[in-house]
């Protein structure tokens, strides 16, 4: 369990570092709000696409990876239905747009 938390924290730190480094690079290059927004939206969209394709579709529905470690969850709807969390994914997509705009605005003001 501790290893899982460490890995999660490393991924969160890497995700934040990616946006910060992207913002600092944009400042050096004189980006406008639109350029910052496009950069941050692209980063968020690519990460979300990886989440949907690699994690949700492949890892959860095809490999039965988690059922190996949590056998009591075998037969849960989420393991067979790729689209079981469509609403949550749609909300996260909207949050990527809003978050990209906020971060772009912050870096454009600097």
KOLDREN-534290 format. One record per residue: residue in one letter; x, y, z of N, C-alpha, C, O, CB in turn. Coordinates in steps of 0.02 Angstrom, whole numbers, m for minus. Glycine has a CB too. Layout:
% KOLDREN-534290
[atom a; [X; Y; Z]; [X; Y; Z]; [X; Y; Z]; [X; Y; Z]; [X; Y; Z]],
...
//
This chain:
% KOLDREN-534290
[atom x; [42; m59; 0]; [0; 0; 0]; [44; 63; 0]; [29; 111; m35]; [m47; 0; 61]],
[atom x; [97; 62; 39]; [142; 120; 42]; [174; 133; m26]; [182; 190; m47]; [197; 110; 96]],
[atom x; [193; 79; m60]; [222; 86; m127]; [173; 119; m175]; [193; 161; m215]; [244; 18; m154]],
[atom x; [110; 101; m170]; [59; 132; m212]; [54; 206; m201]; [47; 245; m248]; [m7; 99; m200]],
[atom x; [56; 227; m137]; [53; 299; m122]; [114; 335; m147]; [108; 391; m172]; [46; 309; m47]],
[atom x; [172; 305; m141]; [233; 336; m166]; [229; 345; m242]; [246; 398; m268]; [295; 294; m147]],
[atom x; [206; 294; m276]; [200; 298; m349]; [149; 352; m368]; [161; 391; m414]; [178; 230; m379]],
[atom x; [93; 355; m333]; [43; 406; m346]; [71; 476; m337]; [61; 520; m378]; [m18; 396; m301]],
[atom x; [107; 486; m282]; [137; 552; m269]; [188; 570; m322]; [193; 629; m342]; [169; 554; m201]],
[atom x; [227; 522; m345]; [276; 535; m398]; [241; 555; m464]; [263; 601; m498]; [319; 473; m410]],
[atom x; [186; 522; m480]; [150; 540; m541]; [119; 609; m535]; [120; 648; m583]; [95; 488; m555]],
[atom x; [91; 626; m477]; [62; 693; m468]; [117; 746; m473]; [107; 798; m505]; [26; 698; m399]],
[atom x; [174; 733; m442]; [230; 780; m446]; [254; 788; m517]; [269; 844; m539]; [288; 758; m401]],
[atom x; [258; 733; m554]; [279; 737; m624]; [229; 774; m666]; [249; 813; m711]; [288; 667; m651]],
[atom x; [165; 764; m653]; [112; 799; m690]; [117; 874; m678]; [112; 914; m725]; [43; 772; m669]],
[atom x; [125; 894; m615]; [132; 965; m599]; [196; 994; m630]; [195; 1050; m657]; [132; 975; m523]],
[atom x; [250; 956; m626]; [313; 980; m655]; [307; 989; m730]; [336; 1036; m757]; [370; 930; m639]],
[atom x; [270; 946; m763]; [260; 953; m835]; [227; 1019; m853]; [248; 1053; m900]; [218; 894; m862]],
[atom x; [176; 1038; m815]; [143; 1102; m827]; [187; 1161; m810]; [187; 1212; m845]; [78; 1106; m787]],
[atom x; [224; 1156; m756]; [268; 1211; m735]; [324; 1221; m786]; [338; 1277; m806]; [298; 1198; m666]],
[atom x; [356; 1167; m807]; [410; 1172; m857]; [382; 1199; m923]; [414; 1240; m956]; [444; 1103; m867]],
[atom x; [323; 1175; m942]; [291; 1200; m1003]; [275; 1274; m998]; [282; 1311; m1047]; [228; 1162; m1017]],
[atom x; [254; 1296; m940]; [239; 1367; m930]; [302; 1410; m930]; [302; 1463; m960]; [202; 1377; m865]],
[atom x; [354; 1387; m897]; [417; 1425; m896]; [447; 1430; m966]; [472; 1482; m986]; [468; 1392; m848]],
[atom x; [444; 1375; m1003]; [468; 1377; m1072]; [427; 1426; m1114]; [455; 1463; m1155]; [465; 1307; m1104]],
[atom x; [362; 1427; m1103]; [319; 1475; m1139]; [335; 1547; m1121]; [333; 1590; m1164]; [247; 1461; m1124]],
[atom x; [352; 1559; m1058]; [372; 1626; m1038]; [436; 1647; m1074]; [442; 1704; m1097]; [382; 1630; m962]],
[atom x; [484; 1602; m1079]; [547; 1617; m1113]; [536; 1632; m1187]; [572; 1672; m1217]; [596; 1559; m1105]],
[atom x; [486; 1599; m1216]; [472; 1608; m1288]; [422; 1663; m1302]; [408; 1678; m1360]; [447; 1542; m1316]],
[atom x; [395; 1695; m1250]; [349; 1750; m1259]; [280; 1729; m1282]; [249; 1762; m1324]; [377; 1798; m1308]],
[atom x; [255; 1674; m1256]; [189; 1648; m1277]; [133; 1696; m1258]; [137; 1733; m1209]; [176; 1579; m1244]],
[atom x; [81; 1696; m1299]; [20; 1731; m1283]; [m26; 1684; m1244]; [m11; 1625; m1235]; [m15; 1757; m1349]],
[atom x; [m83; 1711; m1222]; [m132; 1669; m1187]; [m153; 1610; m1230]; [m156; 1554; m1205]; [m193; 1711; m1167]],
[atom x; [m167; 1622; m1293]; [m189; 1569; m1337]; [m136; 1514; m1346]; [m153; 1455; m1348]; [m206; 1597; m1405]],
[atom x; [m74; 1533; m1350]; [m20; 1484; m1357]; [m13; 1443; m1292]; [m3; 1383; m1294]; [46; 1518; m1375]],
[atom x; [m16; 1477; m1235]; [m14; 1442; m1171]; [m73; 1393; m1167]; [m64; 1335; m1148]; [m15; 1491; m1112]],
[atom x; [m133; 1418; m1183]; [m192; 1375; m1179]; [m185; 1314; m1223]; [m199; 1259; m1202]; [m255; 1415; m1199]],
[atom x; [m162; 1323; m1285]; [m154; 1267; m1330]; [m103; 1217; m1303]; [m114; 1156; m1307]; [m132; 1291; m1400]],
[atom x; [m49; 1241; m1275]; [2; 1196; m1246]; [m27; 1157; m1188]; [m20; 1096; m1185]; [64; 1237; m1223]],
[atom x; [m59; 1191; m1141]; [m85; 1157; m1082]; [m143; 1111; m1100]; [m149; 1056; m1071]; [m107; 1207; m1030]],
[atom x; [m185; 1131; m1146]; [m240; 1088; m1168]; [m213; 1026; m1202]; [m239; 971; m1190]; [m287; 1126; m1216]],
[atom x; [m162; 1033; m1243]; [m132; 975; m1276]; [m103; 926; m1226]; [m113; 866; m1231]; [m78; 997; m1326]],
[atom x; [m68; 952; m1176]; [m40; 910; m1124]; [m96; 872; m1088]; [m93; 811; m1080]; [1; 952; m1072]],
[atom x; [m148; 907; m1068]; [m204; 876; m1033]; [m240; 826; m1076]; [m260; 773; m1052]; [m251; 928; m1009]],
[atom x; [m251; 842; m1140]; [m288; 798; m1185]; [m248; 734; m1198]; [m277; 679; m1201]; [m303; 833; m1251]],
[atom x; [m183; 739; m1206]; [m142; 680; m1219]; [m142; 635; m1157]; [m147; 574; m1163]; [m69; 700; m1238]],
[atom x; [m136; 665; m1098]; [m138; 625; m1037]; [m206; 591; m1028]; [m209; 533; m1009]; [m122; 669; m975]],
[atom x; [m259; 627; m1043]; [m327; 598; m1038]; [m336; 542; m1089]; [m367; 491; m1073]; [m380; 652; m1049]],
[atom x; [m310; 551; m1150]; [m315; 498; m1201]; [m277; 436; m1178]; [m301; 380; m1187]; [m287; 523; m1268]],
[atom x; [m218; 445; m1148]; [m181; 389; m1121]; [m221; 354; m1066]; [m223; 293; m1064]; [m112; 411; m1094]],
[atom x; [m252; 393; m1023]; [m292; 365; m969]; [m349; 322; m997]; [m360; 266; m974]; [m321; 421; m925]],
[atom x; [m384; 348; m1047]; [m441; 312; m1075]; [m418; 250; m1112]; [m446; 196; m1102]; [m480; 357; m1121]],
[atom x; [m369; 257; m1156]; [m349; 200; m1197]; [m306; 149; m1160]; [m322; 89; m1161]; [m311; 225; m1257]],
[atom x; [m253; 171; m1128]; [m206; 124; m1097]; [m233; 97; m1031]; [m231; 37; m1018]; [m139; 157; m1087]],
[atom x; [m258; 141; m989]; [m279; 119; m923]; [m350; 91; m923]; [m360; 34; m902]; [m274; 176; m874]],
[atom x; [m398; 130; m946]; [m468; 107; m943]; [m481; 50; m992]; [m507; m2; m972]; [m514; 165; m959]],
[atom x; [m463; 59; m1054]; [m480; 8; m1104]; [m435; m53; m1098]; [m459; m109; m1089]; [m476; 37; m1174]],
[atom x; [m370; m43; m1105]; [m324; m100; m1107]; [m315; m133; m1039]; [m328; m193; m1031]; [m258; m79; m1134]],
[atom x; [m293; m95; m989]; [m276; m124; m925]; [m337; m151; m888]; [m334; m205; m859]; [m241; m72; m882]],
[atom x; [m392; m115; m889]; [m450; m136; m851]; [m492; m189; m886]; [m513; m238; m855]; [m493; m77; m836]],
[atom x; [m505; m180; m951]; [m551; m226; m984]; [m518; m284; m1020]; [m551; m335; m1032]; [m592; m188; m1033]],
[atom x; [m455; m279; m1037]; [m423; m332; m1077]; [m375; m377; m1038]; [m372; m437; m1051]; [m386; m301; m1133]],
[atom x; [m338; m350; m990]; [m285; m389; m958]; [m306; m422; m893]; [m273; m469; m871]; [m227; m345; m944]],
[atom x; [m360; m400; m862]; [m383; m426; m797]; [m328; m417; m744]; [m322; m459; m698]; [m403; m500; m803]],
[atom x; [m290; m364; m750]; [m235; m350; m704]; [m259; m342; m632]; [m232; m373; m587]; [m198; m287; m726]],
[atom x; [m310; m301; m623]; [m332; m285; m555]; [m370; m344; m523]; [m369; m352; m462]; [m377; m224; m556]],
[atom x; [m403; m385; m563]; [m438; m443; m536]; [m388; m493; m508]; [m406; m532; m463]; [m481; m475; m590]],
[atom x; [m327; m493; m534]; [m276; m537; m506]; [m260; m518; m434]; [m250; m561; m392]; [m213; m534; m550]],
[atom x; [m257; m453; m420]; [m240; m429; m354]; [m301; m421; m309]; [m296; m424; m247]; [m204; m363; m358]],
[atom x; [m359; m411; m339]; [m421; m403; m301]; [m473; m451; m330]; [m519; m430; m364]; [m447; m329; m304]],
[atom x; [m466; m516; m317]; [m511; m566; m348]; [m584; m557; m328]; [m629; m578; m365]; [m488; m636; m329]],
[atom x; [m597; m525; m271]; [m666; m516; m250]; [m704; m467; m296]; [m765; m463; m292]; [m668; m490; m179]],
[atom x; [m668; m431; m339]; [m701; m384; m384]; [m718; m415; m452]; [m746; m382; m495]; [m657; m324; m395]],
[atom x; [m701; m478; m461]; [m717; m513; m524]; [m792; m509; m536]; [m832; m523; m492]; [m693; m587; m522]],
[atom x; [m811; m490; m597]; [m881; m484; m614]; [m911; m415; m605]; [m969; m405; m621]; [m919; m533; m575]],
[atom x; [m873; m368; m579]; [m898; m300; m571]; [m911; m269; m639]; [m876; m284; m688]; [m849; m256; m531]],
[atom x; [m961; m226; m643]; [m981; m197; m707]; [m924; m159; m741]; [m917; m161; m802]; [m1040; m151; m698]],
[atom x; [m885; m125; m702]; [m831; m84; m730]; [m779; m123; m768]; [m747; m96; m813]; [m799; m46; m676]],
[atom x; [m769; m186; m751]; [m717; m226; m784]; [m738; m246; m854]; [m696; m254; m898]; [m700; m288; m743]],
[atom x; [m802; m255; m866]; [m825; m276; m932]; [m848; m219; m977]; [m843; m222; m1038]; [m881; m326; m925]],
[atom x; [m874; m166; m947]; [m903; m111; m984]; [m853; m54; m990]; [m841; m18; m941]; [m968; m87; m951]],
[atom x; [m825; m46; m1049]; [m775; 6; m1060]; [m802; 75; m1046]; [m765; 118; m1022]; [m749; 3; m1131]],
[atom x; [m865; 88; m1059]; [m894; 155; m1052]; [m932; 166; m987]; [m974; 210; m984]; [m939; 169; m1109]],
[atom x; [m917; 127; m935]; [m956; 132; m874]; [m949; 200; m840]; [m992; 219; m801]; [m937; 78; m826]],
[atom x; [m895; 235; m853]; [m885; 300; m820]; [m883; 358; m870]; [m842; 403; m864]; [m819; 298; m779]],
[atom x; [m926; 355; m919]; [m928; 408; m971]; [m939; 477; m942]; [m907; 525; m963]; [m982; 392; m1022]],
[atom x; [m985; 483; m896]; [m1000; 549; m866]; [m938; 577; m831]; [m923; 636; m838]; [m1059; 544; m817]],
[atom x; [m904; 535; m793]; [m844; 558; m758]; [m791; 579; m808]; [m757; 630; m798]; [m818; 502; m712]],
[atom x; [m781; 541; m862]; [m732; 558; m912]; [m751; 624; m947]; [m708; 665; m961]; [m726; 502; m965]],
[atom x; [m816; 634; m960]; [m838; 696; m991]; [m826; 756; m944]; [m804; 809; m967]; [m913; 691; m1009]],
[atom x; [m840; 747; m880]; [m827; 801; m832]; [m752; 817; m829]; [m733; 875; m825]; [m852; 781; m762]],
[atom x; [m711; 766; m831]; [m639; 777; m829]; [m616; 813; m893]; [m570; 854; m891]; [m602; 711; m821]],
[atom x; [m648; 797; m950]; [m632; 832; m1012]; [m648; 906; m1007]; [m609; 948; m1031]; [m670; 802; m1070]],
[atom x; [m705; 923; m977]; [m723; 993; m967]; [m674; 1026; m919]; [m655; 1084; m929]; [m796; 998; m940]],
[atom x; [m653; 991; m867]; [m606; 1018; m819]; [m537; 1030; m851]; [m501; 1075; m830]; [m599; 972; m759]],
[atom x; [m519; 990; m901]; [m456; 1001; m936]; [m459; 1068; m973]; [m411; 1106; m972]; [m442; 944; m987]],
[atom x; [m515; 1083; m1004]; [m523; 1146; m1040]; [m520; 1205; m990]; [m484; 1253; m1001]; [m590; 1148; m1079]],
[atom x; [m558; 1199; m936]; [m560; 1253; m886]; [m492; 1261; m852]; [m467; 1317; m844]; [m614; 1239; m833]],
[atom x; [m461; 1206; m832]; [m396; 1208; m800]; [m342; 1236; m846]; [m299; 1274; m824]; [m376; 1139; m777]],
[atom x; [m345; 1218; m910]; [m297; 1244; m958]; [m304; 1319; m965]; [m255; 1355; m970]; [m306; 1210; m1026]],
[atom x; [m366; 1343; m966]; [m378; 1415; m972]; [m352; 1452; m910]; [m322; 1506; m916]; [m453; 1429; m982]],
[atom x; [m364; 1424; m851]; [m341; 1456; m789]; [m265; 1458; m787]; [m235; 1510; m771]; [m368; 1420; m728]],
[atom x; [m233; 1402; m802]; [m160; 1400; m800]; [m130; 1446; m853]; [m80; 1480; m842]; [m134; 1328; m809]],
[atom x; [m161; 1447; m913]; [m137; 1491; m966]; [m144; 1564; m945]; [m99; 1604; m958]; [m176; 1479; m1031]],
[atom x; [m199; 1581; m912]; [m209; 1649; m888]; [m156; 1669; m837]; [m129; 1724; m839]; [m279; 1657; m858]],
[atom x; [m142; 1622; m791]; [m90; 1636; m740]; [m22; 1649; m773]; [11; 1698; m756]; [m85; 1578; m690]],
[atom x; [m2; 1606; m818]; [63; 1614; m850]; [64; 1674; m897]; [117; 1705; m905]; [82; 1551; m888]],
[atom x; [7; 1691; m928]; [5; 1749; m971]; [12; 1814; m931]; [36; 1864; m958]; [m60; 1750; m1011]],
[atom x; [m9; 1813; m868]; [m2; 1872; m826]; [70; 1882; m800]; [88; 1938; m782]; [m49; 1867; m768]],
[atom x; [110; 1829; m799]; [178; 1834; m773]; [225; 1870; m819]; [284; 1878; m803]; [205; 1766; m759]],
//
